[in-house]
Amino acid sequence: MKFPRRKHLQEAVELNITAFMNLMVILVPFLLITAVFSRMTVLELNLPTLDEAQENAQEELKLALQLVVRESSFDIQDANLGLIRRIERNPAGEDWKTFSQVLIEIKSRFPDEQNITLLLEPGVNYKTMIEVMDHVRSADVVQLASLETVELFPDISIGDAPAVTVMDPEQSPAQEAQP
């Protein structure tokens, strides 16, 4: 049995893109306007090179400020002279007031110094690192009933903290230096 073929006349279908064009006319300016407000802050870090280390050895001895961020403390030290101040960390909240006071005192003694090296233990989290960097760059100081922001050490270098050495109670520091 043969089925009769029906011949359908198919007309060309016209594609209507008017609604799509209206959508694009509204979305494109909106996206361009909102894209201007999204900004990313970039903090430039200066990493020391080998040439600078050799040049610094030939120059006179000056402040080489380091901040060692440990799980239990902040150690503010000079690379040449050693520990300046240790600030114990509190799990409930950091003592940023004491931290800032120590850095302000160091800045008052060395007003031309701009550099500091942050040495971080592997267990220190990212949030702590950013908070420390913010407090190292500037501090708020109250002077004559007004709050002023003082620049401290804006040039920041980052590195790994040296391992903590546990000293034997029977061994004195003088014996430790001898081979």
C-alpha positions as CSV (number, residue, x, y, z in Angstrom):
1,M,0.0,0.0,0.0
2,K,1.3,3.3,-1.0
3,F,0.8,6.4,1.0
4,P,0.0,9.4,-0.9
5,R,2.5,12.1,-0.7
6,R,1.3,15.3,0.5
7,K,3.1,18.2,-0.9
8,H,3.5,20.9,1.6
9,L,4.5,24.2,0.5
10,Q,7.1,25.4,3.0
11,E,7.6,29.0,3.3
12,A,10.9,30.6,4.3
13,V,10.8,31.4,8.1
14,E,12.0,34.8,8.9
15,L,14.3,35.0,12.0
16,N,13.1,37.7,14.4
17,I,16.0,39.1,16.4
18,T,14.4,42.3,17.6
19,A,14.1,41.2,21.2
20,F,17.7,40.0,21.3
21,M,18.9,43.3,19.9
22,N,16.9,45.2,22.5
23,L,18.5,43.1,25.2
24,M,22.0,43.8,23.9
25,V,21.3,47.6,23.7
26,I,20.5,47.5,27.4
27,L,23.2,45.1,28.6
28,V,26.3,46.5,26.8
29,P,26.2,50.0,28.4
30,F,25.3,48.4,31.8
31,L,28.3,46.1,31.7
32,L,30.6,48.9,30.5
33,I,29.5,51.2,33.4
34,T,30.0,48.5,36.1
35,A,33.4,47.4,34.7
36,V,34.9,50.8,35.6
37,F,34.2,50.3,39.3
38,S,36.0,47.0,39.7
39,R,39.6,47.7,40.6
40,M,42.3,45.5,41.9
41,T,44.9,46.8,44.4
42,V,48.4,45.7,43.8
43,L,51.1,46.0,46.4
44,E,54.7,46.1,45.0
45,L,57.2,43.9,46.9
46,N,60.9,44.4,46.6
47,L,62.9,41.2,46.6
48,P,66.6,41.5,47.4
49,T,69.2,40.4,44.8
50,L,72.7,39.0,45.3
51,D,74.4,42.1,44.0
52,E,72.6,44.2,46.7
53,A,73.8,41.9,49.4
54,Q,77.4,42.4,48.3
55,E,77.0,46.1,48.1
56,N,75.4,46.3,51.5
57,A,78.4,44.4,53.1
58,Q,80.7,47.1,51.8
59,E,78.6,50.0,53.1
60,E,78.6,51.1,56.7
61,L,76.5,49.2,59.1
62,K,72.9,50.4,59.2
63,L,69.5,49.3,60.3
64,A,68.2,46.1,58.5
65,L,64.8,45.8,60.1
66,Q,63.1,42.4,60.1
67,L,59.8,41.2,61.5
68,V,59.6,37.5,62.1
69,V,56.0,36.4,62.3
70,R,55.7,33.2,64.3
71,E,52.7,31.2,65.4
72,S,53.3,32.4,69.0
73,S,54.9,35.8,68.6
74,F,56.0,38.8,66.5
75,D,59.8,39.2,66.7
76,I,61.0,42.6,65.7
77,Q,64.8,42.4,65.1
78,D,67.7,43.9,63.3
79,A,69.5,41.5,60.9
80,N,72.9,42.8,62.2
81,L,72.2,43.3,66.0
82,G,69.5,40.7,66.8
83,L,66.2,40.8,68.6
84,I,64.8,44.3,69.5
85,R,61.4,43.3,70.9
86,R,59.2,40.2,71.1
87,I,55.5,40.7,71.2
88,E,53.5,37.6,72.2
89,R,50.5,36.8,70.1
90,N,47.1,36.4,71.8
91,P,44.6,33.9,70.2
92,A,41.8,36.2,71.2
93,G,43.2,39.2,69.2
94,E,46.5,40.7,68.4
95,D,48.0,43.6,70.4
96,W,48.3,46.0,67.5
97,K,48.7,49.0,69.8
98,T,52.0,47.7,71.3
99,F,53.1,46.6,67.9
100,S,52.5,50.0,66.4
101,Q,54.2,51.8,69.3
102,V,57.4,49.7,68.9
103,L,57.5,50.5,65.2
104,I,56.8,54.2,65.8
105,E,59.7,54.3,68.3
106,I,62.0,52.6,65.7
107,K,60.9,55.0,63.0
108,S,61.6,58.0,65.3
109,R,65.2,56.8,65.8
110,F,65.7,56.0,62.1
111,P,63.5,58.5,60.2
112,D,65.0,57.8,56.8
113,E,64.5,54.1,56.9
114,Q,61.8,52.8,54.6
115,N,62.6,49.1,54.3
116,I,61.4,46.1,56.4
117,T,61.6,42.4,55.7
118,L,58.7,40.2,56.8
119,L,59.9,36.6,57.6
120,L,56.9,34.3,57.9
121,E,56.7,30.8,59.4
122,P,55.0,28.3,57.1
123,G,52.0,28.0,59.4
124,V,51.1,31.7,59.4
125,N,47.8,32.3,57.5
126,Y,47.2,34.8,54.7
127,K,44.9,37.0,56.7
128,T,47.6,37.5,59.4
129,M,50.2,38.3,56.8
130,I,48.0,41.0,55.2
131,E,47.2,42.5,58.7
132,V,50.8,42.7,59.5
133,M,51.7,44.3,56.2
134,D,49.0,46.9,56.8
135,H,50.3,47.7,60.3
136,V,53.9,47.9,59.2
137,R,53.2,50.4,56.4
138,S,51.4,53.0,58.5
139,A,50.0,53.7,62.0
140,D,47.4,56.0,63.4
141,V,48.7,58.5,66.0
142,V,46.7,60.9,68.1
143,Q,48.2,64.4,68.2
144,L,46.5,67.4,69.7
145,A,43.0,65.8,69.6
146,S,43.3,64.8,66.0
147,L,44.0,61.4,64.4
148,E,46.9,61.3,62.0
149,T,48.2,58.5,59.9
150,V,52.0,58.2,60.0
151,E,54.0,56.4,57.4
152,L,56.3,53.7,58.9
153,F,58.0,51.2,56.6
154,P,56.3,51.1,53.2
155,D,58.9,49.1,51.3
156,I,58.2,45.5,52.3
157,S,60.2,42.4,51.4
158,I,58.9,38.9,52.2
159,G,60.8,35.7,53.0
160,D,60.7,32.5,55.1
161,A,61.4,32.7,58.8
162,P,64.4,31.0,60.1
163,A,63.8,27.8,62.1
164,V,63.6,28.2,65.8
165,T,66.6,26.6,67.5
166,V,66.1,24.9,70.8
167,M,69.1,25.6,73.0
168,D,70.3,22.9,75.4
169,P,70.1,24.3,79.0
170,E,73.7,23.0,79.7
171,Q,75.1,24.8,76.7
172,S,75.8,28.5,77.0
173,P,75.6,31.0,74.0
174,A,79.4,31.4,74.0
175,Q,79.8,27.6,73.6
176,E,77.3,27.6,70.8
177,A,79.4,29.9,68.7
178,Q,82.4,27.7,68.8
179,P,82.6,24.8,66.3
